[in-house]
Amino acid sequence: MGMGTEKDYIIAVYWYRKAAEQGYRSAQNNLGCMYRNGKGVKKDDTTTVYWFHKAAEQDYLSDQYNLGRMYRYGLGVNKDHRAAVHWYRKAAEPGHTIAQWVLDKVTKESSSGKRGGVL
């Protein structure tokens, strides 16, 4: 974004949305990130979750991890430990290394009765 031209987040959101609505998972991820960070749109965790979920359903590992995080901390959704573990596991199994590490941490926290931390 912004290569050879000035950054314009509003235009970027426009094009990401066009591609995301056609099912392009990387555009769905990028649009979710724009909503998460408030770039070109108002920050909105619920909409972030919507777009991350669309990409995650298409096996986009980063968004499977991102959804785990959203559920773990209750960002745009109710906190849901089981949903968080589900999405972390979906990302971890094919090799998302951060998801593997977080899944291990979350599993250990569960077995010790402790939940939380920032990741």
C-alpha positions in Angstrom: 0.0 0.0 0.0 1.3 3.4 -0.9 4.1 2.1 -3.2 4.8 4.8 -5.8 1.9 6.9 -4.4 0.9 8.6 -1.2 -0.8 6.4 1.4 -4.6 6.8 1.3 -6.3 4.5 3.7 -9.8 5.4 2.6 -9.0 4.3 -1.0 -7.3 1.2 0.3 -10.4 0.2 2.4 -12.5 0.8 -0.7 -10.4 -1.7 -2.8 -9.9 -4.2 0.0 -13.7 -4.3 0.5 -14.4 -4.8 -3.2 -12.0 -7.8 -3.2 -13.1 -9.1 0.2 -16.7 -9.2 -0.8 -15.6 -11.4 -3.8 -14.1 -13.8 -1.3 -10.4 -13.0 -1.5 -9.0 -14.0 1.8 -6.0 -11.8 1.8 -8.3 -8.8 1.2 -10.6 -10.0 4.0 -7.5 -10.1 6.3 -6.4 -6.7 5.2 -9.8 -5.2 5.6 -10.1 -6.7 9.1 -6.7 -5.2 10.0 -7.9 -1.8 8.8 -10.9 -2.0 11.1 -8.8 -3.3 14.0 -6.3 -0.4 13.6 -8.8 2.3 12.6 -7.0 3.0 9.3 -9.4 4.6 6.7 -12.4 3.5 8.8 -13.6 3.9 12.4 -12.0 1.3 14.7 -14.5 -1.5 15.1 -13.7 -4.8 16.7 -17.0 -6.4 15.7 -16.3 -5.7 12.1 -12.7 -6.9 12.5 -14.0 -10.2 13.8 -16.4 -10.5 10.8 -13.6 -10.1 8.2 -11.1 -12.2 10.1 -13.7 -15.0 10.4 -14.3 -14.9 6.6 -10.6 -15.3 5.9 -10.1 -17.9 8.7 -12.9 -20.1 7.2 -10.7 -20.2 4.1 -7.8 -21.5 6.1 -6.0 -18.2 6.4 -3.7 -19.1 9.3 -3.0 -15.5 10.4 -6.7 -14.9 10.8 -7.2 -18.1 12.6 -4.6 -16.9 15.1 -6.2 -13.4 15.1 -9.6 -14.9 15.9 -8.1 -16.9 18.7 -6.8 -13.6 20.1 -10.1 -11.8 19.7 -12.0 -14.6 21.5 -9.3 -14.8 24.2 -9.6 -11.2 25.1 -13.2 -10.5 24.2 -12.4 -8.1 21.4 -15.5 -7.6 19.3 -17.0 -10.9 20.8 -17.7 -12.2 24.2 -14.6 -13.8 25.8 -14.8 -17.5 25.0 -11.9 -19.7 26.0 -13.1 -22.7 24.0 -13.4 -20.6 20.8 -10.0 -19.1 21.4 -8.4 -22.6 21.8 -10.3 -23.8 18.7 -8.9 -21.0 16.5 -5.4 -21.1 18.0 -5.4 -24.9 17.3 -6.6 -24.4 13.7 -3.7 -22.1 13.1 -1.1 -24.1 15.1 -1.7 -27.5 13.5 -0.5 -26.5 10.0 2.5 -24.7 11.5 1.7 -21.1 12.6 4.5 -20.9 15.1 3.1 -18.0 17.2 -0.2 -19.9 17.5 1.6 -23.0 18.6 3.4 -21.1 21.3 0.1 -19.3 22.5 -1.8 -22.6 22.3 0.8 -24.2 24.6 0.6 -21.3 27.0 -3.2 -21.2 27.0 -3.4 -24.9 27.6 -1.0 -24.7 30.5 -3.0 -21.8 32.0 -6.2 -23.8 31.7 -4.7 -26.8 33.5 -3.4 -24.6 36.3 -6.8 -22.7 36.5 -5.2 -19.5 35.5 -6.3 -17.5 32.4 -5.1 -14.3 31.0 -1.9 -12.6 30.0 -1.3 -10.4 27.0 -0.4 -12.0 23.6 
